[in-house]
């Protein structure tokens, strides 16, 4: 679209980032405000505990995104920022930690009380 208007690639990137921030910053701020309002009222949301199936699915998607990213690098020949695969690895790490902590808490609840 910006090529038709004769905008250079630098300004095209600036415009894209500005539009992205103009859309997602208010949404993020509203979500934080809503979460803080819930916390003030004592309605803290429960953490989402991932299942084994969701961990496997996220792992498969992460591997597929990395494979696609490497294919794009091989096909285009230049370096591309692997933002989506990196975000998938971060999400997978967080979910694995939540899954393991939830398993430990359940195991601790099953122990008999100490005298």
N, C-alpha and C positions, 0 to 999 in steps of 0.2 A: 504494500500500500504506500509506504513512504518512498519507494523507488519511483512510483508514478508522479508523486509530488515533487521529486527532485531533492529530497532530503538526504544528506550524507549519512553514512553508516554510523558515525559517532552520535549524531543527533538522533538518529533512529533508536539507538540504544538508550539514550537519555530519555527520550519520549516513552519508550517501552517501560523502563524502570519507574518513571514518574506515574504512568497509568497503573502499573502494578501496585505501587505504594498508595496511590489515591483510592484504590479499590479495597485493598486488604488491610491497611492500617486502621481505618475506622471499624472494620469488622473485628479485628483483633482487640482493639481498645474496648469495644462494646462487650466482647466475651470476657475480658478481664474484669470489667466493671460488674458484669452480671455475676461472675464467680465470687468477687469480693462481697457483693450484696448477699449472696447465699451464705457465705461464711459468717457475715455479721448476724444473720438470723439463725445461725446454728444449723443450717441445712447443707452441710458439707457433702458434696457428691462422693459416692463410693468409687474407689478406684476400679478400673476395668481389669479383671484378671483374665489374661489370655488362656485359651485352651491349647492343648498339644497340637490339634489340627491347625489352628490359626498360626502357631509358630512355624509349623512345617510349610504352610502356604506362603507365609512371609519370607521364609528362607528360600523357597523355590523362586518367588518373584524377584528376590534380591539377586540370585544367581542369573536369572534371565535378563534382568536389567544390566548387570555387568557384562554379560555376553553380548547384548545388543550394543552397549557402549563400546566395547572392544571392536565389534564389527564396524561400527560407524567410524572409528579411528582408522581402521584398516582400509575402509572404502573411500573415505574422504582424504585421508593422508595428513590431516592436521589435527591438532589437539583440541578436544572438546571438553568442557567442564562436566565431570560426572556427578552432577548435583543429585539427581534422583537415586542413583545407586548408593551414594553416601548417606542420603536421608533414610534409605531402606536399611542400611547397616545400623544406623543410630536407633531407628525404631525397633529393629530386631534385638539389639542389645537391651533396650529398655524393657521390651516385652519378656525377654528371657529372665531378666532380673525380677520383674514382677511375678513371673511364674514360679521362680525358685523361692522367692520370699513368701508367696502364698502357700507353697508346699511346706515350708518350714513352720509357718504359723499353724497350719492344720496339724502337723506332727506334734508341735508343742501343746496344742489343745488336747490331744489324745493321751498325753502323759498323765498319770495319776498325781494328785497333789502331794507335795513333799510334806513330811511331818515336822 
